[in-house]
Amino acid sequence: MTTTLAEALSTPGRAAIPWVDAICDSSRPLTLHTYRPAGFTPDGPVVLVSHGMLRNGDDYRDFWVDAADRHGLLIVATTFGNEAWPAAEGYNNGLVRDASGAVRPREAWGYGIPLRVFQALQEGGVTRRAKAHVFGHSAGGQFGHRLMSTQPHGLIEAATIGNPGWYTLPTLEKTWPEGMGGIGLSEVEVEALLRFPLTILAGDRDTEVGPSLPSSPEALAQGPHRFARAHHYLEAGRAEARRRGFDCAWSLVPVAGIGHDGRAMSRVCAALWFEGRLISAEEAGVVAEGAA
């Protein structure tokens, strides 16, 4: 499949590339929604994008097209379709447990898939970059911070999450997915997460409560809405790092005038990473209803 991926990305433009990750589950197909701008070279940055609950990797890929053209980025949105990866367990929660509730082998968790795609890009000569940028919004923000909680960081240059519905807290005292306990993770993973400069984007208008907002007791304990829960997560990280005797490396960026809008948050992230600035809601192209 490495050869297929290289061939599909040999010319500029959008592509939808069928993909199977045999390490996780070869019976569950994926689609890589990609965009290669005309100005991309193998030395250009690679952005691994995690979509929202609508499983709309094509939309999330498209949210990054303008930035890709401007900065020479390769965009790869690994898309977990509802049929093969149903519900939160199949996507947000990373297929950590099997149908019986038993913990699956760590290498088989869904969080490793985007990083293995990046390794295939390296092996196929599509990129010479040693590390990738990781971005996720909404359900993809859940996926993204759990990827950072469970996977080695050696292939990750930067990681930003936007507006997750709730968070896995950086502690082994609470069981997965409320915390990192009970699935074979150790103090090593907790400390690595706290020491990584994770960026949390929080739209200050992401305060609506509706059916898409997780409402379990564990989620409600983190706050009434997504904006509050982002602050709760940051404080939990700071408290845990302080208990261990060092400073938490995370940062929270409140984004004025933006609610639960995947397109706008993608543009905010792109500007922070590749222009070093926080853009306004107007420049981010805020839409009335947002994108899930």
Phi, psi and omega per residue, in radians:
M1 nan -0.368 3.084
T2 -1.072 -0.730 3.111
T3 -1.124 -0.750 3.113
T4 -1.049 -0.750 3.141
L5 -1.107 -0.794 3.136
A6 -1.079 -0.718 3.128
E7 -1.136 -0.743 -3.109
A8 -1.147 -0.480 -3.111
L9 -1.788 0.278 -3.093
S10 -1.361 -0.273 3.127
T11 -2.204 2.699 -3.119
P12 -1.161 2.794 3.043
G13 2.049 -3.030 3.108
R14 -1.482 2.649 3.048
A15 -2.612 2.678 3.006
A16 -2.155 1.861 -2.949
I17 -1.912 2.059 3.069
P18 -1.081 2.476 -3.059
W19 -2.539 2.494 3.046
V20 -2.264 2.344 3.088
D21 -1.917 1.721 -3.053
A22 -1.197 -0.455 -3.137
I23 -1.168 -0.674 3.108
C24 -1.423 -1.110 -3.120
D25 -2.960 1.886 -3.088
S26 -1.224 -0.205 3.135
S27 -1.519 -0.041 -3.085
R28 -2.006 1.696 -3.106
P29 -1.242 2.710 3.099
L30 -2.259 2.916 2.994
T31 -2.251 2.309 3.028
L32 -1.683 1.895 3.050
H33 -1.569 1.995 -2.983
T34 -2.139 2.762 2.978
Y35 -2.479 2.163 3.045
R36 -2.008 1.970 3.102
P37 -1.269 2.819 -3.139
A38 -1.051 -0.511 -3.085
G39 -1.556 0.108 -3.122
F40 -1.302 2.428 2.993
T41 -2.206 2.867 3.132
P42 -1.043 -0.226 3.093
D43 -1.631 -0.026 -3.141
G44 -1.356 2.736 3.141
P45 -1.109 2.591 3.054
V46 -1.980 2.238 3.139
V47 -1.961 2.080 3.086
L48 -1.674 2.037 -2.997
V49 -1.895 2.358 3.057
S50 -1.960 2.147 -3.028
H51 -1.378 3.060 3.138
G52 -1.543 -2.889 -3.020
M53 -1.171 -0.337 3.105
L54 -1.321 -0.059 -3.134
R55 1.002 0.641 -3.028
N56 -1.748 1.157 3.135
G57 -1.072 -0.516 3.109
D58 -1.133 -0.715 3.096
D59 -1.142 -0.781 -3.111
Y60 -1.152 -0.611 2.996
R61 -1.035 -0.790 -3.098
D62 -1.176 -0.516 3.086
F63 -1.026 -0.421 -3.065
W64 -1.753 0.013 -3.023
V65 -1.093 -0.804 -3.118
D66 -1.040 -0.791 3.127
A67 -1.134 -0.639 3.124
A68 -1.099 -0.756 3.117
D69 -1.132 -0.673 -3.063
R70 -1.268 -0.643 -2.975
H71 -2.037 0.077 3.099
G72 1.216 0.758 -3.081
L73 -1.690 2.518 2.920
L74 -1.667 2.179 -3.103
I75 -1.852 2.265 3.108
V76 -2.326 1.924 3.096
A77 -1.845 1.827 3.095
T78 -1.312 2.104 -2.973
T79 -1.887 2.121 -3.141
F80 -1.735 1.716 -3.103
G81 -1.171 2.617 -3.106
N82 -1.069 -0.612 -3.066
E83 -1.162 -0.801 -3.086
A84 -1.504 -0.419 -3.064
W85 -2.262 1.119 -2.948
P86 -1.251 2.585 2.976
A87 1.074 -3.064 -3.110
A88 -1.152 -0.593 -3.124
E89 -1.089 -0.624 -3.110
G90 -1.327 -0.449 -3.087
Y91 -2.144 -1.315 -3.045
N92 -0.899 -0.748 -3.034
N93 -1.640 0.104 2.865
G94 1.312 0.241 -3.130
L95 0.931 0.710 -3.118
V96 -1.238 -0.600 -3.137
R97 -1.962 2.637 3.071
D98 -1.514 -3.070 -3.058
A99 -1.082 -0.433 3.141
S100 -1.510 -0.116 -3.104
G101 1.655 -0.053 3.130
A102 -1.315 2.561 3.139
V103 -1.274 2.216 3.096
R104 -1.341 2.823 3.072
P105 -0.975 2.427 -3.032
R106 -0.995 -0.664 -3.119
E107 -1.172 -0.264 -3.114
A108 -1.645 -0.007 3.118
W109 -1.199 2.576 -3.084
G110 -1.099 -0.384 -3.076
Y111 -1.146 -0.346 3.130
G112 -1.409 -0.203 -3.008
I113 -1.111 -0.911 -3.122
P114 -1.023 -0.601 3.136
L115 -1.242 -0.582 3.057
R116 -1.231 -0.575 3.022
V117 -1.075 -0.761 3.107
F118 -1.071 -0.711 3.094
Q119 -1.097 -0.638 3.079
A120 -1.140 -0.635 3.067
L121 -1.104 -0.690 3.087
Q122 -1.136 -0.835 -3.087
E123 -1.135 -0.557 -3.131
G124 -1.478 -0.009 3.126
G125 1.366 0.144 3.118
V126 -1.196 -0.627 3.101
T127 -2.309 2.552 2.984
R128 -1.830 0.053 -3.142
R129 -1.212 2.469 3.105
A130 -1.419 -0.391 -3.054
K131 -2.456 2.730 -3.129
A132 -2.021 2.806 2.960
H133 -1.600 2.449 -3.099
V134 -2.116 2.183 3.117
F135 -2.345 2.413 3.038
G136 -2.543 2.538 -3.141
H137 -2.253 2.492 3.113
S138 1.043 -2.113 3.059
A139 -1.020 -0.573 3.067
G140 -1.210 -0.445 3.010
G141 -1.239 -0.634 3.012
Q142 -1.079 -0.873 3.132
F143 -1.023 -0.758 -3.042
G144 -1.150 -0.767 -3.105
H145 -1.325 -0.428 3.052
R146 -1.334 -0.553 2.969
L147 -1.019 -0.821 -3.134
M148 -1.156 -0.455 -3.139
S149 -1.379 -0.399 -2.963
T150 -2.074 -0.314 -3.013
Q151 -1.908 2.650 2.996
P152 -1.046 2.611 -3.057
H153 -1.736 0.133 -3.049
G154 -1.089 -0.444 -3.117
L155 -1.722 0.112 -2.981
I156 -1.982 2.079 3.123
E157 -1.478 -0.719 -3.141
A158 -2.663 2.620 3.134
A159 -2.435 2.255 3.123
T160 -2.359 2.336 3.076
I161 -2.111 2.536 -3.134
G162 -2.238 2.208 2.955
N163 0.942 0.776 3.017
P164 -1.084 2.681 3.108
G165 -1.267 -0.587 3.014
W166 -2.836 3.088 -2.923
Y167 -2.290 2.618 2.902
T168 -1.513 2.027 -3.035
L169 -1.305 2.591 -3.051
P170 -1.413 1.150 3.138
T171 -2.629 2.543 3.053
L172 -1.524 -0.053 -3.111
E173 -1.358 -0.320 3.092
K174 -1.995 2.458 -3.066
T175 -1.431 2.711 -3.136
W176 -1.084 2.419 0.061
P177 -1.666 0.068 3.073
E178 -1.108 -0.697 3.073
G179 -2.359 -2.932 -3.055
M180 -1.737 0.162 -3.081
G181 -1.514 2.778 2.976
G182 1.428 0.124 -3.115
I183 -2.234 0.216 3.077
G184 1.701 0.019 3.051
L185 -1.343 2.800 -3.061
S186 -2.276 -3.088 3.070
E187 -1.032 -0.481 -3.132
V188 -1.069 -0.813 -3.121
E189 -1.187 -0.696 3.134
V190 -1.075 -0.833 -3.115
E191 -1.156 -0.688 3.115
A192 -1.071 -0.714 3.109
L193 -1.086 -0.812 -3.098
L194 -1.163 -0.475 -3.117
R195 -1.546 -0.182 3.140
F196 -1.463 2.403 -3.112
P197 -1.333 1.116 3.111
L198 -1.170 2.369 3.059
T199 -1.859 2.281 3.117
I200 -1.923 1.982 3.061
L201 -1.602 2.257 -3.105
A202 -2.294 1.911 3.080
G203 -1.213 2.220 -3.059
D204 -1.268 -0.133 3.045
R205 -1.798 0.127 3.108
D206 -1.507 1.141 -3.051
T207 -2.111 0.108 -3.141
E208 -1.318 2.618 3.107
V209 -2.034 2.155 -3.113
G210 -2.723 -3.020 -3.061
P211 -1.129 -0.365 -3.139
S212 -1.459 -0.179 3.140
L213 -1.523 2.110 3.111
P214 -0.935 2.320 -3.028
S215 -2.234 0.387 3.037
S216 -1.155 2.797 3.089
P217 -0.969 -0.649 -3.138
E218 -1.149 -0.690 3.116
A219 -1.226 -0.758 -3.134
L220 -1.105 -0.500 3.109
A221 -1.145 -0.314 3.138
Q222 -1.560 -0.101 3.121
G223 2.388 2.878 -3.062
P224 -1.358 -0.324 -3.097
H225 -2.687 3.101 -3.015
R226 -1.137 -0.670 -3.111
F227 -1.109 -0.748 3.118
A228 -1.173 -0.678 -3.096
R229 -1.165 -0.549 3.070
A230 -1.087 -0.757 3.119
H231 -1.166 -0.650 3.106
H232 -1.085 -0.732 -3.135
Y233 -1.112 -0.784 3.127
L234 -1.048 -0.792 -3.125
E235 -1.138 -0.631 3.088
A236 -1.112 -0.707 3.100
G237 -1.141 -0.750 3.137
R238 -1.123 -0.718 -3.131
A239 -1.152 -0.716 -3.127
E240 -1.188 -0.718 3.110
A241 -1.147 -0.715 3.124
R242 -1.064 -0.708 3.115
R243 -1.071 -0.515 -3.114
R244 -1.579 -0.094 3.044
G245 1.607 0.361 3.068
F246 -2.519 3.007 -3.127
D247 -1.560 2.389 3.032
C248 -1.170 2.358 -3.078
A249 -1.536 -0.027 -3.087
W250 -1.257 2.767 2.979
S251 -2.389 2.528 3.074
L252 -1.953 2.247 3.136
V253 -1.979 1.776 3.026
P254 -1.196 2.354 -3.077
V255 -2.009 1.932 -3.037
A256 -1.214 2.378 3.000
G257 1.404 0.110 -3.104
I258 -2.067 2.330 3.072
G259 -1.768 -2.333 -3.076
H260 -1.580 1.320 -2.948
D261 -2.230 1.790 -3.071
G262 -1.154 -0.652 3.130
R263 -1.147 -0.823 -3.122
A264 -1.111 -0.753 -3.121
M265 -1.169 -0.569 3.060
S266 -1.097 -0.738 3.137
R267 -1.192 -0.654 3.075
V268 -1.077 -0.801 3.139
C269 -1.075 -0.778 -3.131
A270 -1.048 -0.731 -3.140
A271 -1.183 -0.679 3.103
L272 -1.106 -0.795 -3.080
W273 -1.224 -0.828 -2.890
F274 -1.912 -0.085 3.070
E275 -2.211 -0.166 3.105
G276 1.165 0.560 -3.112
R277 -2.531 2.695 3.071
L278 -1.703 2.003 -3.091
I279 -1.490 2.831 3.141
S280 -1.365 2.887 3.075
A281 -1.063 -0.662 3.129
E282 -1.111 -0.792 3.137
E283 -1.161 -0.512 3.113
A284 -1.321 -0.152 3.089
G285 1.297 0.778 -3.110
V286 -0.981 2.365 3.065
V287 -1.927 2.797 -2.979
A288 -1.071 -0.847 -3.036
E289 -1.678 -0.297 -3.107
G290 1.404 3.139 3.126
A291 -2.264 2.343 -2.995
A292 -1.267 nan nan
